[in-house]
Amino acid sequence: MICRTSYHEYKRLIDEVLILTHEYKRLIDEVLILTDEYKRLTHEYKRLIDEVLILTDEYKRLIDEYKRLTDEVLILTDEYKRLTDEY
């Protein structure tokens, strides 16, 4: 009877180890999937940051162009007023 109990206990422990091993493998697979997703999102985030930097530079360029054109309009407006006043 003692041998039988030991055998059953041993079998129960083996079954438990198999269940835990299966769960461990499942968790490892999940971690791998999440790691891949993290890498993908990190890559996408970096791409978007690069895009934002490019757009920011373009925005600055356009602001500078707008300022330049505004200055030009002011100069032309002053010139127009001067010419109008002369006549």
HTML snippet that shows the backbone in 3Dmol.js (N, CA, C, O; Angstrom):
<script src="https://3Dmol.org/build/3Dmol-min.js"></script>
<div id="view" style="width:600px;height:400px;position:relative"></div>
<script>
const pdb = `
ATOM      1  N   MET A   1       0.808  -1.188   0.000  1.00  0.00           N
ATOM      2  CA  MET A   1       0.000   0.000   0.000  1.00  0.00           C
ATOM      3  C   MET A   1       0.855   1.258   0.000  1.00  0.00           C
ATOM      4  O   MET A   1       0.511   2.244  -0.651  1.00  0.00           O
ATOM      5  N   ILE A   2       1.946   1.230   0.713  1.00  0.00           N
ATOM      6  CA  ILE A   2       2.829   2.392   0.776  1.00  0.00           C
ATOM      7  C   ILE A   2       3.416   2.671  -0.608  1.00  0.00           C
ATOM      8  O   ILE A   2       3.506   3.827  -1.021  1.00  0.00           O
ATOM      9  N   CYS A   3       3.811   1.634  -1.314  1.00  0.00           N
ATOM     10  CA  CYS A   3       4.362   1.806  -2.652  1.00  0.00           C
ATOM     11  C   CYS A   3       3.330   2.403  -3.591  1.00  0.00           C
ATOM     12  O   CYS A   3       3.643   3.279  -4.398  1.00  0.00           O
ATOM     13  N   ARG A   4       2.115   1.932  -3.484  1.00  0.00           N
ATOM     14  CA  ARG A   4       1.046   2.419  -4.336  1.00  0.00           C
ATOM     15  C   ARG A   4       0.808   3.906  -4.070  1.00  0.00           C
ATOM     16  O   ARG A   4       0.677   4.689  -5.010  1.00  0.00           O
ATOM     17  N   THR A   5       0.751   4.292  -2.815  1.00  0.00           N
ATOM     18  CA  THR A   5       0.559   5.694  -2.454  1.00  0.00           C
ATOM     19  C   THR A   5       1.715   6.531  -2.991  1.00  0.00           C
ATOM     20  O   THR A   5       1.500   7.612  -3.539  1.00  0.00           O
ATOM     21  N   SER A   6       2.900   6.049  -2.839  1.00  0.00           N
ATOM     22  CA  SER A   6       4.072   6.768  -3.340  1.00  0.00           C
ATOM     23  C   SER A   6       4.008   6.902  -4.859  1.00  0.00           C
ATOM     24  O   SER A   6       4.305   7.960  -5.414  1.00  0.00           O
ATOM     25  N   TYR A   7       3.623   5.827  -5.513  1.00  0.00           N
ATOM     26  CA  TYR A   7       3.502   5.869  -6.961  1.00  0.00           C
ATOM     27  C   TYR A   7       2.453   6.896  -7.377  1.00  0.00           C
ATOM     28  O   TYR A   7       2.689   7.694  -8.285  1.00  0.00           O
ATOM     29  N   HIS A   8       1.291   6.876  -6.712  1.00  0.00           N
ATOM     30  CA  HIS A   8       0.223   7.825  -7.046  1.00  0.00           C
ATOM     31  C   HIS A   8       0.653   9.265  -6.755  1.00  0.00           C
ATOM     32  O   HIS A   8       0.350  10.185  -7.514  1.00  0.00           O
ATOM     33  N   GLU A   9       1.344   9.431  -5.672  1.00  0.00           N
ATOM     34  CA  GLU A   9       1.845  10.770  -5.335  1.00  0.00           C
ATOM     35  C   GLU A   9       2.860  11.221  -6.391  1.00  0.00           C
ATOM     36  O   GLU A   9       2.838  12.368  -6.837  1.00  0.00           O
ATOM     37  N   TYR A  10       3.733  10.315  -6.775  1.00  0.00           N
ATOM     38  CA  TYR A  10       4.725  10.614  -7.800  1.00  0.00           C
ATOM     39  C   TYR A  10       4.033  10.972  -9.122  1.00  0.00           C
ATOM     40  O   TYR A  10       4.404  11.945  -9.779  1.00  0.00           O
ATOM     41  N   LYS A  11       3.044  10.193  -9.498  1.00  0.00           N
ATOM     42  CA  LYS A  11       2.296  10.446 -10.731  1.00  0.00           C
ATOM     43  C   LYS A  11       1.584  11.791 -10.654  1.00  0.00           C
ATOM     44  O   LYS A  11       1.582  12.542 -11.630  1.00  0.00           O
ATOM     45  N   ARG A  12       0.986  12.104  -9.525  1.00  0.00           N
ATOM     46  CA  ARG A  12       0.300  13.377  -9.342  1.00  0.00           C
ATOM     47  C   ARG A  12       1.288  14.548  -9.493  1.00  0.00           C
ATOM     48  O   ARG A  12       0.986  15.561 -10.124  1.00  0.00           O
ATOM     49  N   LEU A  13       2.465  14.376  -8.899  1.00  0.00           N
ATOM     50  CA  LEU A  13       3.480  15.425  -9.001  1.00  0.00           C
ATOM     51  C   LEU A  13       3.963  15.599 -10.444  1.00  0.00           C
ATOM     52  O   LEU A  13       4.163  16.720 -10.912  1.00  0.00           O
ATOM     53  N   ILE A  14       4.144  14.494 -11.127  1.00  0.00           N
ATOM     54  CA  ILE A  14       4.554  14.543 -12.539  1.00  0.00           C
ATOM     55  C   ILE A  14       3.484  15.255 -13.361  1.00  0.00           C
ATOM     56  O   ILE A  14       3.802  16.099 -14.199  1.00  0.00           O
ATOM     57  N   ASP A  15       2.229  14.919 -13.124  1.00  0.00           N
ATOM     58  CA  ASP A  15       1.133  15.586 -13.836  1.00  0.00           C
ATOM     59  C   ASP A  15       1.123  17.087 -13.548  1.00  0.00           C
ATOM     60  O   ASP A  15       0.907  17.903 -14.444  1.00  0.00           O
ATOM     61  N   GLU A  16       1.356  17.425 -12.311  1.00  0.00           N
ATOM     62  CA  GLU A  16       1.392  18.837 -11.925  1.00  0.00           C
ATOM     63  C   GLU A  16       2.553  19.556 -12.622  1.00  0.00           C
ATOM     64  O   GLU A  16       2.402  20.681 -13.100  1.00  0.00           O
ATOM     65  N   VAL A  17       3.700  18.899 -12.670  1.00  0.00           N
ATOM     66  CA  VAL A  17       4.861  19.482 -13.356  1.00  0.00           C
ATOM     67  C   VAL A  17       4.552  19.675 -14.841  1.00  0.00           C
ATOM     68  O   VAL A  17       4.920  20.694 -15.426  1.00  0.00           O
ATOM     69  N   LEU A  18       3.886  18.710 -15.440  1.00  0.00           N
ATOM     70  CA  LEU A  18       3.525  18.831 -16.856  1.00  0.00           C
ATOM     71  C   LEU A  18       2.569  20.000 -17.085  1.00  0.00           C
ATOM     72  O   LEU A  18       2.711  20.757 -18.045  1.00  0.00           O
ATOM     73  N   ILE A  19       1.607  20.132 -16.199  1.00  0.00           N
ATOM     74  CA  ILE A  19       0.658  21.252 -16.294  1.00  0.00           C
ATOM     75  C   ILE A  19       1.397  22.584 -16.144  1.00  0.00           C
ATOM     76  O   ILE A  19       1.171  23.520 -16.912  1.00  0.00           O
ATOM     77  N   LEU A  20       2.271  22.656 -15.157  1.00  0.00           N
ATOM     78  CA  LEU A  20       3.032  23.890 -14.935  1.00  0.00           C
ATOM     79  C   LEU A  20       3.985  24.183 -16.098  1.00  0.00           C
ATOM     80  O   LEU A  20       4.179  25.338 -16.476  1.00  0.00           O
ATOM     81  N   THR A  21       4.568  23.140 -16.651  1.00  0.00           N
ATOM     82  CA  THR A  21       5.450  23.311 -17.806  1.00  0.00           C
ATOM     83  C   THR A  21       4.671  23.849 -18.996  1.00  0.00           C
ATOM     84  O   THR A  21       5.133  24.744 -19.704  1.00  0.00           O
ATOM     85  N   HIS A  22       3.493  23.299 -19.206  1.00  0.00           N
ATOM     86  CA  HIS A  22       2.634  23.776 -20.287  1.00  0.00           C
ATOM     87  C   HIS A  22       2.273  25.255 -20.067  1.00  0.00           C
ATOM     88  O   HIS A  22       2.326  26.055 -21.001  1.00  0.00           O
ATOM     89  N   GLU A  23       1.915  25.603 -18.854  1.00  0.00           N
ATOM     90  CA  GLU A  23       1.571  26.990 -18.522  1.00  0.00           C
ATOM     91  C   GLU A  23       2.791  27.898 -18.731  1.00  0.00           C
ATOM     92  O   GLU A  23       2.659  29.003 -19.257  1.00  0.00           O
ATOM     93  N   TYR A  24       3.951  27.441 -18.327  1.00  0.00           N
ATOM     94  CA  TYR A  24       5.188  28.198 -18.501  1.00  0.00           C
ATOM     95  C   TYR A  24       5.447  28.452 -19.994  1.00  0.00           C
ATOM     96  O   TYR A  24       5.777  29.573 -20.382  1.00  0.00           O
ATOM     97  N   LYS A  25       5.300  27.429 -20.819  1.00  0.00           N
ATOM     98  CA  LYS A  25       5.491  27.580 -22.263  1.00  0.00           C
ATOM     99  C   LYS A  25       4.484  28.568 -22.845  1.00  0.00           C
ATOM    100  O   LYS A  25       4.823  29.388 -23.698  1.00  0.00           O
ATOM    101  N   ARG A  26       3.249  28.479 -22.374  1.00  0.00           N
ATOM    102  CA  ARG A  26       2.216  29.401 -22.846  1.00  0.00           C
ATOM    103  C   ARG A  26       2.587  30.842 -22.488  1.00  0.00           C
ATOM    104  O   ARG A  26       2.438  31.751 -23.304  1.00  0.00           O
ATOM    105  N   LEU A  27       3.066  31.037 -21.269  1.00  0.00           N
ATOM    106  CA  LEU A  27       3.465  32.379 -20.835  1.00  0.00           C
ATOM    107  C   LEU A  27       4.672  32.886 -21.621  1.00  0.00           C
ATOM    108  O   LEU A  27       4.741  34.063 -21.975  1.00  0.00           O
ATOM    109  N   ILE A  28       5.607  32.006 -21.887  1.00  0.00           N
ATOM    110  CA  ILE A  28       6.777  32.378 -22.699  1.00  0.00           C
ATOM    111  C   ILE A  28       6.322  32.814 -24.092  1.00  0.00           C
ATOM    112  O   ILE A  28       6.797  33.823 -24.614  1.00  0.00           O
ATOM    113  N   ASP A  29       5.406  32.057 -24.693  1.00  0.00           N
ATOM    114  CA  ASP A  29       4.876  32.431 -26.006  1.00  0.00           C
ATOM    115  C   ASP A  29       4.202  33.801 -25.950  1.00  0.00           C
ATOM    116  O   ASP A  29       4.364  34.621 -26.854  1.00  0.00           O
ATOM    117  N   GLU A  30       3.458  34.035 -24.896  1.00  0.00           N
ATOM    118  CA  GLU A  30       2.785  35.321 -24.730  1.00  0.00           C
ATOM    119  C   GLU A  30       3.806  36.455 -24.592  1.00  0.00           C
ATOM    120  O   GLU A  30       3.635  37.526 -25.173  1.00  0.00           O
ATOM    121  N   VAL A  31       4.852  36.213 -23.829  1.00  0.00           N
ATOM    122  CA  VAL A  31       5.916  37.217 -23.665  1.00  0.00           C
ATOM    123  C   VAL A  31       6.578  37.501 -25.015  1.00  0.00           C
ATOM    124  O   VAL A  31       6.866  38.657 -25.328  1.00  0.00           O
ATOM    125  N   LEU A  32       6.817  36.478 -25.803  1.00  0.00           N
ATOM    126  CA  LEU A  32       7.422  36.672 -27.117  1.00  0.00           C
ATOM    127  C   LEU A  32       6.516  37.497 -28.027  1.00  0.00           C
ATOM    128  O   LEU A  32       6.983  38.380 -28.746  1.00  0.00           O
ATOM    129  N   ILE A  33       5.243  37.208 -27.990  1.00  0.00           N
ATOM    130  CA  ILE A  33       4.279  37.978 -28.786  1.00  0.00           C
ATOM    131  C   ILE A  33       4.274  39.438 -28.334  1.00  0.00           C
ATOM    132  O   ILE A  33       4.307  40.351 -29.159  1.00  0.00           O
ATOM    133  N   LEU A  34       4.232  39.648 -27.026  1.00  0.00           N
ATOM    134  CA  LEU A  34       4.227  41.014 -26.500  1.00  0.00           C
ATOM    135  C   LEU A  34       5.537  41.739 -26.806  1.00  0.00           C
ATOM    136  O   LEU A  34       5.537  42.941 -27.071  1.00  0.00           O
ATOM    137  N   THR A  35       6.631  41.022 -26.771  1.00  0.00           N
ATOM    138  CA  THR A  35       7.929  41.617 -27.105  1.00  0.00           C
ATOM    139  C   THR A  35       7.954  42.059 -28.564  1.00  0.00           C
ATOM    140  O   THR A  35       8.427  43.151 -28.880  1.00  0.00           O
ATOM    141  N   ASP A  36       7.448  41.215 -29.442  1.00  0.00           N
ATOM    142  CA  ASP A  36       7.371  41.582 -30.859  1.00  0.00           C
ATOM    143  C   ASP A  36       6.480  42.812 -31.056  1.00  0.00           C
ATOM    144  O   ASP A  36       6.813  43.715 -31.823  1.00  0.00           O
ATOM    145  N   GLU A  37       5.366  42.831 -30.366  1.00  0.00           N
ATOM    146  CA  GLU A  37       4.452  43.977 -30.462  1.00  0.00           C
ATOM    147  C   GLU A  37       5.128  45.244 -29.937  1.00  0.00           C
ATOM    148  O   GLU A  37       4.984  46.317 -30.523  1.00  0.00           O
ATOM    149  N   TYR A  38       5.854  45.117 -28.849  1.00  0.00           N
ATOM    150  CA  TYR A  38       6.587  46.254 -28.287  1.00  0.00           C
ATOM    151  C   TYR A  38       7.617  46.776 -29.294  1.00  0.00           C
ATOM    152  O   TYR A  38       7.741  47.986 -29.488  1.00  0.00           O
ATOM    153  N   LYS A  39       8.349  45.869 -29.928  1.00  0.00           N
ATOM    154  CA  LYS A  39       9.339  46.270 -30.935  1.00  0.00           C
ATOM    155  C   LYS A  39       8.661  46.987 -32.097  1.00  0.00           C
ATOM    156  O   LYS A  39       9.152  48.007 -32.580  1.00  0.00           O
ATOM    157  N   ARG A  40       7.535  46.448 -32.538  1.00  0.00           N
ATOM    158  CA  ARG A  40       6.804  47.062 -33.648  1.00  0.00           C
ATOM    159  C   ARG A  40       6.346  48.467 -33.271  1.00  0.00           C
ATOM    160  O   ARG A  40       6.501  49.412 -34.044  1.00  0.00           O
ATOM    161  N   LEU A  41       5.780  48.588 -32.070  1.00  0.00           N
ATOM    162  CA  LEU A  41       5.296  49.896 -31.628  1.00  0.00           C
ATOM    163  C   LEU A  41       6.441  50.885 -31.417  1.00  0.00           C
ATOM    164  O   LEU A  41       6.301  52.074 -31.704  1.00  0.00           O
ATOM    165  N   THR A  42       7.560  50.397 -30.921  1.00  0.00           N
ATOM    166  CA  THR A  42       8.726  51.255 -30.739  1.00  0.00           C
ATOM    167  C   THR A  42       9.218  51.766 -32.092  1.00  0.00           C
ATOM    168  O   THR A  42       9.548  52.943 -32.240  1.00  0.00           O
ATOM    169  N   HIS A  43       9.262  50.883 -33.060  1.00  0.00           N
ATOM    170  CA  HIS A  43       9.669  51.277 -34.412  1.00  0.00           C
ATOM    171  C   HIS A  43       8.697  52.320 -34.976  1.00  0.00           C
ATOM    172  O   HIS A  43       9.120  53.316 -35.561  1.00  0.00           O
ATOM    173  N   GLU A  44       7.419  52.089 -34.799  1.00  0.00           N
ATOM    174  CA  GLU A  44       6.395  53.027 -35.284  1.00  0.00           C
ATOM    175  C   GLU A  44       6.524  54.369 -34.565  1.00  0.00           C
ATOM    176  O   GLU A  44       6.404  55.424 -35.188  1.00  0.00           O
ATOM    177  N   TYR A  45       6.765  54.329 -33.275  1.00  0.00           N
ATOM    178  CA  TYR A  45       6.937  55.553 -32.491  1.00  0.00           C
ATOM    179  C   TYR A  45       8.133  56.352 -33.017  1.00  0.00           C
ATOM    180  O   TYR A  45       8.036  57.566 -33.195  1.00  0.00           O
ATOM    181  N   LYS A  46       9.249  55.681 -33.263  1.00  0.00           N
ATOM    182  CA  LYS A  46      10.436  56.358 -33.791  1.00  0.00           C
ATOM    183  C   LYS A  46      10.151  56.957 -35.164  1.00  0.00           C
ATOM    184  O   LYS A  46      10.578  58.073 -35.460  1.00  0.00           O
ATOM    185  N   ARG A  47       9.440  56.223 -35.987  1.00  0.00           N
ATOM    186  CA  ARG A  47       9.087  56.725 -37.317  1.00  0.00           C
ATOM    187  C   ARG A  47       8.238  57.982 -37.195  1.00  0.00           C
ATOM    188  O   ARG A  47       8.462  58.960 -37.908  1.00  0.00           O
ATOM    189  N   LEU A  48       7.264  57.955 -36.293  1.00  0.00           N
ATOM    190  CA  LEU A  48       6.402  59.121 -36.101  1.00  0.00           C
ATOM    191  C   LEU A  48       7.177  60.310 -35.540  1.00  0.00           C
ATOM    192  O   LEU A  48       6.930  61.452 -35.927  1.00  0.00           O
ATOM    193  N   ILE A  49       8.102  60.048 -34.641  1.00  0.00           N
ATOM    194  CA  ILE A  49       8.940  61.122 -34.097  1.00  0.00           C
ATOM    195  C   ILE A  49       9.751  61.759 -35.229  1.00  0.00           C
ATOM    196  O   ILE A  49       9.846  62.984 -35.315  1.00  0.00           O
ATOM    197  N   ASP A  50      10.329  60.933 -36.087  1.00  0.00           N
ATOM    198  CA  ASP A  50      11.078  61.461 -37.231  1.00  0.00           C
ATOM    199  C   ASP A  50      10.175  62.309 -38.125  1.00  0.00           C
ATOM    200  O   ASP A  50      10.576  63.371 -38.603  1.00  0.00           O
ATOM    201  N   GLU A  51       8.974  61.835 -38.341  1.00  0.00           N
ATOM    202  CA  GLU A  51       8.021  62.575 -39.165  1.00  0.00           C
ATOM    203  C   GLU A  51       7.665  63.912 -38.516  1.00  0.00           C
ATOM    204  O   GLU A  51       7.578  64.933 -39.199  1.00  0.00           O
ATOM    205  N   VAL A  52       7.465  63.906 -37.218  1.00  0.00           N
ATOM    206  CA  VAL A  52       7.160  65.147 -36.495  1.00  0.00           C
ATOM    207  C   VAL A  52       8.325  66.128 -36.617  1.00  0.00           C
ATOM    208  O   VAL A  52       8.112  67.325 -36.815  1.00  0.00           O
ATOM    209  N   LEU A  53       9.539  65.632 -36.503  1.00  0.00           N
ATOM    210  CA  LEU A  53      10.708  66.504 -36.640  1.00  0.00           C
ATOM    211  C   LEU A  53      10.783  67.125 -38.037  1.00  0.00           C
ATOM    212  O   LEU A  53      11.085  68.309 -38.184  1.00  0.00           O
ATOM    213  N   ILE A  54      10.512  66.331 -39.032  1.00  0.00           N
ATOM    214  CA  ILE A  54      10.506  66.835 -40.408  1.00  0.00           C
ATOM    215  C   ILE A  54       9.416  67.888 -40.575  1.00  0.00           C
ATOM    216  O   ILE A  54       9.653  68.947 -41.157  1.00  0.00           O
ATOM    217  N   LEU A  55       8.225  67.596 -40.065  1.00  0.00           N
ATOM    218  CA  LEU A  55       7.122  68.553 -40.176  1.00  0.00           C
ATOM    219  C   LEU A  55       7.392  69.824 -39.375  1.00  0.00           C
ATOM    220  O   LEU A  55       6.995  70.915 -39.786  1.00  0.00           O
ATOM    221  N   THR A  56       8.057  69.687 -38.249  1.00  0.00           N
ATOM    222  CA  THR A  56       8.412  70.854 -37.443  1.00  0.00           C
ATOM    223  C   THR A  56       9.386  71.744 -38.211  1.00  0.00           C
ATOM    224  O   THR A  56       9.242  72.966 -38.223  1.00  0.00           O
ATOM    225  N   ASP A  57      10.360  71.137 -38.839  1.00  0.00           N
ATOM    226  CA  ASP A  57      11.300  71.906 -39.662  1.00  0.00           C
ATOM    227  C   ASP A  57      10.573  72.610 -40.809  1.00  0.00           C
ATOM    228  O   ASP A  57      10.848  73.772 -41.110  1.00  0.00           O
ATOM    229  N   GLU A  58       9.665  71.910 -41.429  1.00  0.00           N
ATOM    230  CA  GLU A  58       8.882  72.494 -42.524  1.00  0.00           C
ATOM    231  C   GLU A  58       8.021  73.649 -42.007  1.00  0.00           C
ATOM    232  O   GLU A  58       7.909  74.689 -42.657  1.00  0.00           O
ATOM    233  N   TYR A  59       7.425  73.460 -40.853  1.00  0.00           N
ATOM    234  CA  TYR A  59       6.614  74.511 -40.235  1.00  0.00           C
ATOM    235  C   TYR A  59       7.473  75.749 -39.960  1.00  0.00           C
ATOM    236  O   TYR A  59       7.052  76.869 -40.248  1.00  0.00           O
ATOM    237  N   LYS A  60       8.665  75.556 -39.411  1.00  0.00           N
ATOM    238  CA  LYS A  60       9.575  76.678 -39.151  1.00  0.00           C
ATOM    239  C   LYS A  60       9.944  77.390 -40.449  1.00  0.00           C
ATOM    240  O   LYS A  60       9.982  78.619 -40.507  1.00  0.00           O
ATOM    241  N   ARG A  61      10.213  76.610 -41.476  1.00  0.00           N
ATOM    242  CA  ARG A  61      10.550  77.193 -42.773  1.00  0.00           C
ATOM    243  C   ARG A  61       9.393  78.039 -43.298  1.00  0.00           C
ATOM    244  O   ARG A  61       9.595  79.142 -43.804  1.00  0.00           O
ATOM    245  N   LEU A  62       8.181  77.507 -43.170  1.00  0.00           N
ATOM    246  CA  LEU A  62       7.005  78.250 -43.636  1.00  0.00           C
ATOM    247  C   LEU A  62       6.768  79.514 -42.815  1.00  0.00           C
ATOM    248  O   LEU A  62       6.371  80.544 -43.360  1.00  0.00           O
ATOM    249  N   ILE A  63       7.005  79.441 -41.527  1.00  0.00           N
ATOM    250  CA  ILE A  63       6.873  80.622 -40.662  1.00  0.00           C
ATOM    251  C   ILE A  63       7.878  81.690 -41.096  1.00  0.00           C
ATOM    252  O   ILE A  63       7.537  82.868 -41.200  1.00  0.00           O
ATOM    253  N   ASP A  64       9.108  81.273 -41.346  1.00  0.00           N
ATOM    254  CA  ASP A  64      10.129  82.218 -41.814  1.00  0.00           C
ATOM    255  C   ASP A  64       9.730  82.841 -43.151  1.00  0.00           C
ATOM    256  O   ASP A  64       9.898  84.043 -43.360  1.00  0.00           O
ATOM    257  N   GLU A  65       9.209  82.029 -44.035  1.00  0.00           N
ATOM    258  CA  GLU A  65       8.746  82.524 -45.339  1.00  0.00           C
ATOM    259  C   GLU A  65       7.582  83.501 -45.157  1.00  0.00           C
ATOM    260  O   GLU A  65       7.524  84.537 -45.820  1.00  0.00           O
ATOM    261  N   TYR A  66       6.675  83.168 -44.271  1.00  0.00           N
ATOM    262  CA  TYR A  66       5.546  84.058 -43.979  1.00  0.00           C
ATOM    263  C   TYR A  66       6.051  85.403 -43.453  1.00  0.00           C
ATOM    264  O   TYR A  66       5.573  86.455 -43.880  1.00  0.00           O
ATOM    265  N   LYS A  67       7.010  85.373 -42.531  1.00  0.00           N
ATOM    266  CA  LYS A  67       7.585  86.613 -41.984  1.00  0.00           C
ATOM    267  C   LYS A  67       8.256  87.428 -43.085  1.00  0.00           C
ATOM    268  O   LYS A  67       8.101  88.647 -43.156  1.00  0.00           O
ATOM    269  N   ARG A  68       8.991  86.744 -43.927  1.00  0.00           N
ATOM    270  CA  ARG A  68       9.660  87.431 -45.035  1.00  0.00           C
ATOM    271  C   ARG A  68       8.645  88.101 -45.951  1.00  0.00           C
ATOM    272  O   ARG A  68       8.816  89.255 -46.343  1.00  0.00           O
ATOM    273  N   LEU A  69       7.588  87.370 -46.286  1.00  0.00           N
ATOM    274  CA  LEU A  69       6.553  87.930 -47.161  1.00  0.00           C
ATOM    275  C   LEU A  69       5.801  89.071 -46.481  1.00  0.00           C
ATOM    276  O   LEU A  69       5.442  90.057 -47.124  1.00  0.00           O
ATOM    277  N   THR A  70       5.570  88.934 -45.197  1.00  0.00           N
ATOM    278  CA  THR A  70       4.909  90.003 -44.447  1.00  0.00           C
ATOM    279  C   THR A  70       5.766  91.265 -44.465  1.00  0.00           C
ATOM    280  O   THR A  70       5.257  92.365 -44.679  1.00  0.00           O
ATOM    281  N   ASP A  71       7.043  91.105 -44.244  1.00  0.00           N
ATOM    282  CA  ASP A  71       7.955  92.251 -44.314  1.00  0.00           C
ATOM    283  C   ASP A  71       7.929  92.880 -45.703  1.00  0.00           C
ATOM    284  O   ASP A  71       7.923  94.103 -45.842  1.00  0.00           O
ATOM    285  N   GLU A  72       7.915  92.044 -46.710  1.00  0.00           N
ATOM    286  CA  GLU A  72       7.868  92.540 -48.083  1.00  0.00           C
ATOM    287  C   GLU A  72       6.571  93.306 -48.342  1.00  0.00           C
ATOM    288  O   GLU A  72       6.589  94.355 -48.986  1.00  0.00           O
ATOM    289  N   VAL A  73       5.470  92.796 -47.854  1.00  0.00           N
ATOM    290  CA  VAL A  73       4.177  93.482 -48.008  1.00  0.00           C
ATOM    291  C   VAL A  73       4.216  94.835 -47.304  1.00  0.00           C
ATOM    292  O   VAL A  73       3.723  95.827 -47.842  1.00  0.00           O
ATOM    293  N   LEU A  74       4.791  94.884 -46.120  1.00  0.00           N
ATOM    294  CA  LEU A  74       4.894  96.156 -45.393  1.00  0.00           C
ATOM    295  C   LEU A  74       5.739  97.172 -46.164  1.00  0.00           C
ATOM    296  O   LEU A  74       5.389  98.349 -46.252  1.00  0.00           O
ATOM    297  N   ILE A  75       6.832  96.708 -46.709  1.00  0.00           N
ATOM    298  CA  ILE A  75       7.684  97.590 -47.511  1.00  0.00           C
ATOM    299  C   ILE A  75       6.921  98.094 -48.728  1.00  0.00           C
ATOM    300  O   ILE A  75       6.960  99.283 -49.042  1.00  0.00           O
ATOM    301  N   LEU A  76       6.235  97.198 -49.406  1.00  0.00           N
ATOM    302  CA  LEU A  76       5.460  97.594 -50.591  1.00  0.00           C
ATOM    303  C   LEU A  76       4.308  98.529 -50.221  1.00  0.00           C
ATOM    304  O   LEU A  76       3.987  99.458 -50.963  1.00  0.00           O
ATOM    305  N   THR A  77       3.699  98.276 -49.079  1.00  0.00           N
ATOM    306  CA  THR A  77       2.614  99.147 -48.617  1.00  0.00           C
ATOM    307  C   THR A  77       3.152 100.548 -48.335  1.00  0.00           C
ATOM    308  O   THR A  77       2.543 101.545 -48.725  1.00  0.00           O
ATOM    309  N   ASP A  78       4.271 100.615 -47.669  1.00  0.00           N
ATOM    310  CA  ASP A  78       4.899 101.914 -47.403  1.00  0.00           C
ATOM    311  C   ASP A  78       5.260 102.619 -48.711  1.00  0.00           C
ATOM    312  O   ASP A  78       5.047 103.823 -48.856  1.00  0.00           O
ATOM    313  N   GLU A  79       5.790 101.879 -49.634  1.00  0.00           N
ATOM    314  CA  GLU A  79       6.141 102.438 -50.943  1.00  0.00           C
ATOM    315  C   GLU A  79       4.892 102.936 -51.661  1.00  0.00           C
ATOM    316  O   GLU A  79       4.903 104.007 -52.267  1.00  0.00           O
ATOM    317  N   TYR A  80       3.833 102.169 -51.592  1.00  0.00           N
ATOM    318  CA  TYR A  80       2.567 102.571 -52.210  1.00  0.00           C
ATOM    319  C   TYR A  80       2.055 103.870 -51.573  1.00  0.00           C
ATOM    320  O   TYR A  80       1.638 104.783 -52.286  1.00  0.00           O
ATOM    321  N   LYS A  81       2.082 103.957 -50.261  1.00  0.00           N
ATOM    322  CA  LYS A  81       1.644 105.171 -49.557  1.00  0.00           C
ATOM    323  C   LYS A  81       2.505 106.370 -49.962  1.00  0.00           C
ATOM    324  O   LYS A  81       1.994 107.462 -50.208  1.00  0.00           O
ATOM    325  N   ARG A  82       3.781 106.152 -50.024  1.00  0.00           N
ATOM    326  CA  ARG A  82       4.687 107.235 -50.403  1.00  0.00           C
ATOM    327  C   ARG A  82       4.370 107.728 -51.809  1.00  0.00           C
ATOM    328  O   ARG A  82       4.304 108.932 -52.058  1.00  0.00           O
ATOM    329  N   LEU A  83       4.172 106.779 -52.725  1.00  0.00           N
ATOM    330  CA  LEU A  83       3.862 107.170 -54.103  1.00  0.00           C
ATOM    331  C   LEU A  83       2.497 107.845 -54.194  1.00  0.00           C
ATOM    332  O   LEU A  83       2.313 108.798 -54.952  1.00  0.00           O
ATOM    333  N   THR A  84       1.562 107.351 -53.429  1.00  0.00           N
ATOM    334  CA  THR A  84       0.222 107.937 -53.427  1.00  0.00           C
ATOM    335  C   THR A  84       0.273 109.362 -52.876  1.00  0.00           C
ATOM    336  O   THR A  84      -0.388 110.259 -53.401  1.00  0.00           O
ATOM    337  N   ASP A  85       1.039 109.561 -51.845  1.00  0.00           N
ATOM    338  CA  ASP A  85       1.173 110.890 -51.241  1.00  0.00           C
ATOM    339  C   ASP A  85       1.856 111.873 -52.193  1.00  0.00           C
ATOM    340  O   ASP A  85       1.579 113.072 -52.149  1.00  0.00           O
ATOM    341  N   GLU A  86       2.727 111.384 -53.033  1.00  0.00           N
ATOM    342  CA  GLU A  86       3.421 112.252 -53.983  1.00  0.00           C
ATOM    343  C   GLU A  86       2.471 112.776 -55.047  1.00  0.00           C
ATOM    344  O   GLU A  86       2.694 113.858 -55.591  1.00  0.00           O
ATOM    345  N   TYR A  87       1.430 112.040 -55.351  1.00  0.00           N
ATOM    346  CA  TYR A  87       0.501 112.450 -56.401  1.00  0.00           C
ATOM    347  C   TYR A  87      -0.667 113.064 -55.812  1.00  0.00           C
ATOM    348  O   TYR A  87      -1.575 113.480 -56.531  1.00  0.00           O
TER     349      TYR A  87
END
`;
const viewer = $3Dmol.createViewer("view");
viewer.addModel(pdb, "pdb");
viewer.setStyle({}, {cartoon: {color: "spectrum"}});
viewer.zoomTo();
viewer.render();
</script>
